[in-house]
Amino acid sequence: MTDAEWAAIRPLLPVPPWLKGRGGQPEGYCHRQLLDAIRYLVAGGISWRAMPADFPDWARVYAFFRRWREHGLITEFHDRLRGKVREREGREAEPTAGIIDAQSVRAASRGYDGGKKVPGRKRHIVTDTLGLLLVVCVTAANIGDRDAATGLLTRLRRVHRDITLVWADGGYTGSLVDWCRDKLALTLEIVKRTDDMTGFVVLPRRWVAERTFAWLMHSRRLARDYETLPASSEAMIRWSMITRMSRRLARPRAAARH
């Protein structure tokens, strides 16, 4: 990362719980080196053992990645960055609306998406109106969108209490709309294609989540699902978004137009 990126994200780094309120020997490597190593792995799609020699040893980097995943520090760091990006764009730190969608990707794990003819896993995400990730869940590809949405939207409502409206595609129709209204006090608005539409058409709101999936595909580690644990898959998705948001924060602001 550039010096400007490091200056932007350094104040947002979470303090690990094992370092709070006590002294002791600091970690052997600078956090900037470890973050750079993980970003390199996610962007390049390499294996852990293929880490270049100018980064810290791969076992140290993986141990750092695993500790942050298990203690929720990746999520905390990601959410802090998202709030800063939203404020930079003139929005409130907490969103009030979101877009839900799913993407099937090939993986070695079992599961087959009969609709898209893809064996592997499915990524379920909810983004804000800027396309920034709010919550993510990785399941087997044979899990339906509506089945996964119940848990995903419940978590969304618990973490982001200001959200009252979520846009979705036709795969989320049915009893899920009534369930969201009755159980979560959440409006699930379905954006459908009309009968007179032919070919590719940019649909209102739905394109935002599709663009987020396109952003994720820029990270070669996410071209397929190479992870054994779904939690690791979710962590890789968050690291990809962390890279994008940190670059966005370091980008010079455009001059005001008169």
Salt bridges, closest charged atoms under 4 A:
ASP3 OD1 - ARG32 NH2 2.86
GLU5 OE1 - ARG39 NH2 2.89
GLU27 OE2 - HIS31 NE2 3.36
GLU27 OE1 - ARG67 NH2 3.38
GLU70 OE2 - ARG69 NH2 3.53
GLU76 OE2 - ARG80 NH2 2.53
ASP79 OD1 - HIS78 ND1 3.14
ASP79 OD1 - ARG82 NH1 2.89
GLU89 OE2 - ARG248 NH2 3.61
GLU94 OE1 - HIS160 ND1 2.87
ASP113 OD2 - LYS122 NZ 3.75
ASP128 OD2 - ARG86 NH1 2.84
ASP145 OD1 - LYS122 NZ 3.24
ASP178 OD1 - ARG181 NH2 3.04
ASP182 OD1 - ARG181 NE 3.66
ASP225 OD1 - ARG121 NH1 3.05
GLU227 OE2 - ARG221 NE 2.84
